[in-house]
Amino acid sequence: MKLFLLSLLLTLFFGSSAMAQDASFVEVFGGYSHQSLDPTSRGGDRAGLNGWHTNVSMNLVGFLEVEADLSGTYGNLNGRKVNLHTFMAGPRFDLEGEKISFFFHILYGISKINGEGAVLTPLIGLPSDSGLAIVPLGGGFEININKKFSYRVAQFDLIVATWGSNSGHSHPRFSTGVVFNLGN
């Protein structure tokens, strides 16, 4: 909650400069994602997953947007294939500059984890599971190429997920890719 209030205060502080810009009505992001998976939160069974990440945000008013976020990452855990998909949505706060733009978001949704064979059963008590996924605070920055395209240099999210008998798994995610700005 403190991080949410801090991001809200920063956004309000810089809001006048953000509202002065011609913000796009819809932003569509697509790119590469790397996620660090730790299904037990004990640190012993960590895997690096690679995959795709996309999100769509729609401007509501000034610096406030609503965002839908989807990702799929894939890799190996203890020699077996494992994949993780997330489906989240929430508020997004933009600080738009002429050349560089920053954003912060808070996301809520679900995550689904699947493992080949029984690789996940000893770790979470099930071969696959779906659970709550939350990004208490995430964000990133983009370089504005022109009015229609931006390059998202980095997006960092700490996804907290619950599966099986374990709760509160933290899985950092890094993403980079292209942003398409539609409308004004």
C-alpha positions as CSV (number, residue, x, y, z in Angstrom):
1,M,0.0,0.0,0.0
2,K,2.9,2.4,0.8
3,L,4.4,1.7,-2.7
4,F,1.0,2.5,-4.3
5,L,0.7,5.8,-2.4
6,L,4.3,6.7,-3.3
7,S,3.7,6.0,-7.0
8,L,0.4,8.0,-6.9
9,L,2.1,11.0,-5.2
10,L,5.0,11.0,-7.8
11,T,2.4,10.8,-10.6
12,L,0.4,13.7,-9.1
13,F,3.6,15.7,-8.7
14,F,4.7,15.2,-12.3
15,G,1.1,15.1,-13.6
16,S,1.0,18.6,-15.0
17,S,3.9,17.9,-17.4
18,A,2.4,14.5,-18.2
19,M,-1.0,16.1,-19.1
20,A,0.6,18.7,-21.3
21,Q,1.8,16.0,-23.7
22,D,-0.3,14.6,-26.5
23,A,-0.8,11.2,-24.9
24,S,-1.8,8.3,-27.2
25,F,-5.3,6.9,-26.5
26,V,-4.1,3.3,-26.7
27,E,-0.7,1.7,-26.4
28,V,0.1,-1.8,-27.5
29,F,3.3,-3.4,-26.3
30,G,4.9,-6.6,-27.6
31,G,8.2,-8.1,-26.8
32,Y,10.6,-10.5,-25.1
33,S,10.3,-11.5,-21.5
34,H,12.6,-13.2,-19.0
35,Q,11.2,-14.5,-15.7
36,S,12.9,-16.0,-12.7
37,L,10.7,-18.8,-11.4
38,D,10.9,-20.1,-7.8
39,P,7.9,-22.3,-7.2
40,T,8.8,-23.0,-3.5
41,S,10.1,-19.6,-2.4
42,R,13.0,-21.4,-0.8
43,G,15.5,-20.5,-3.5
44,G,16.7,-24.0,-4.2
45,D,14.6,-24.8,-7.3
46,R,14.9,-21.6,-9.3
47,A,14.6,-21.6,-13.1
48,G,15.1,-18.9,-15.8
49,L,12.1,-18.8,-18.1
50,N,12.1,-17.0,-21.5
51,G,9.1,-16.1,-23.6
52,W,6.7,-13.3,-24.8
53,H,5.0,-10.4,-23.1
54,T,2.3,-8.1,-24.3
55,N,0.1,-5.5,-22.8
56,V,-2.5,-3.0,-23.9
57,S,-3.2,0.2,-22.1
58,M,-6.0,2.7,-22.6
59,N,-5.8,6.4,-21.5
60,L,-8.7,7.3,-19.2
61,V,-7.7,10.9,-18.2
62,G,-4.4,12.7,-18.2
63,F,-1.7,10.4,-16.7
64,L,-4.2,7.6,-15.6
65,E,-4.6,4.5,-17.8
66,V,-6.1,1.1,-17.5
67,E,-3.9,-1.8,-18.6
68,A,-4.3,-5.5,-19.5
69,D,-1.1,-7.6,-19.3
70,L,-0.5,-11.1,-20.7
71,S,2.7,-13.2,-20.7
72,G,4.0,-16.7,-21.3
73,T,7.4,-17.9,-20.3
74,Y,8.9,-21.3,-20.9
75,G,12.0,-23.2,-19.6
76,N,13.3,-26.2,-17.6
77,L,13.2,-27.0,-13.9
78,N,15.1,-30.0,-12.6
79,G,15.5,-31.2,-16.2
80,R,11.8,-31.1,-17.1
81,K,9.8,-28.5,-19.1
82,V,7.8,-26.0,-17.2
83,N,5.7,-23.0,-18.4
84,L,4.1,-20.1,-16.7
85,H,1.3,-17.8,-18.1
86,T,-0.1,-14.7,-16.4
87,F,-3.2,-12.7,-17.2
88,M,-3.5,-9.5,-15.2
89,A,-5.1,-6.0,-15.3
90,G,-5.0,-2.8,-13.3
91,P,-4.2,0.9,-13.1
92,R,-1.2,2.4,-14.8
93,F,0.3,5.9,-14.2
94,D,2.3,7.6,-17.0
95,L,4.9,10.3,-16.9
96,E,5.3,11.2,-20.5
97,G,8.3,13.2,-21.7
98,E,9.3,14.4,-25.1
99,K,12.0,11.7,-25.6
100,I,11.7,9.4,-22.6
101,S,8.5,8.2,-20.9
102,F,8.1,6.4,-17.5
103,F,5.2,4.3,-16.2
104,F,4.2,2.6,-13.0
105,H,1.5,0.0,-12.6
106,I,-0.3,-2.2,-10.1
107,L,-1.7,-5.4,-11.6
108,Y,-4.1,-8.1,-10.3
109,G,-5.0,-11.4,-12.0
110,I,-4.2,-15.1,-12.3
111,S,-1.2,-17.2,-13.2
112,K,-1.1,-20.8,-14.5
113,I,1.9,-23.0,-14.0
114,N,2.4,-26.3,-15.8
115,G,5.2,-28.9,-15.5
116,E,6.2,-31.9,-17.6
117,G,5.7,-35.2,-15.8
118,A,5.5,-34.6,-12.1
119,V,8.3,-32.0,-11.8
120,L,6.0,-29.6,-9.9
121,T,4.3,-32.1,-7.6
122,P,7.1,-32.3,-4.9
123,L,7.4,-28.5,-5.0
124,I,3.8,-27.2,-4.9
125,G,1.9,-30.4,-4.2
126,L,0.2,-30.5,-7.7
127,P,1.4,-31.3,-11.3
128,S,-0.1,-27.9,-12.4
129,D,-2.1,-25.1,-10.8
130,S,-3.7,-21.7,-11.3
131,G,-3.6,-19.0,-8.6
132,L,-3.8,-15.4,-7.8
133,A,-1.1,-13.1,-9.3
134,I,-0.3,-9.6,-8.1
135,V,2.3,-7.0,-9.2
136,P,2.3,-4.7,-6.1
137,L,4.5,-2.2,-8.1
138,G,6.0,-2.5,-11.5
139,G,7.1,-0.2,-14.2
140,G,9.5,0.8,-16.8
141,F,10.7,3.4,-19.3
142,E,10.5,3.9,-23.0
143,I,12.4,5.9,-25.6
144,N,10.0,7.7,-27.9
145,I,11.0,7.2,-31.5
146,N,8.1,9.2,-33.0
147,K,4.4,9.8,-32.3
148,K,3.5,6.2,-33.4
149,F,6.4,4.1,-32.1
150,S,8.4,3.8,-28.9
151,Y,11.0,1.3,-27.7
152,R,10.4,-0.1,-24.2
153,V,13.9,-0.3,-23.0
154,A,13.0,-2.1,-19.7
155,Q,10.0,-3.1,-17.8
156,F,10.4,-4.7,-14.3
157,D,7.7,-6.4,-12.5
158,L,7.8,-8.4,-9.2
159,I,5.0,-10.9,-9.7
160,V,3.7,-12.5,-6.5
161,A,1.8,-15.7,-7.1
162,T,0.1,-18.5,-5.1
163,W,0.0,-22.1,-6.2
164,G,-0.8,-25.4,-4.4
165,S,0.2,-25.5,-0.8
166,N,2.7,-22.6,-1.1
167,S,1.8,-18.9,-1.0
168,G,3.5,-15.7,-1.8
169,H,6.0,-16.9,-4.5
170,S,8.0,-13.9,-5.9
171,H,9.0,-14.1,-9.5
172,P,10.8,-11.1,-11.0
173,R,10.1,-10.4,-14.7
174,F,12.1,-8.3,-17.1
175,S,10.6,-7.3,-20.5
176,T,11.7,-5.3,-23.5
177,G,10.2,-4.6,-26.9
178,V,8.2,-2.3,-29.2
179,V,5.3,0.0,-28.3
180,F,2.7,1.1,-30.9
181,N,0.9,4.3,-30.0
182,L,-2.6,4.6,-31.5
183,G,-4.8,7.7,-31.6
184,N,-4.4,11.0,-29.6
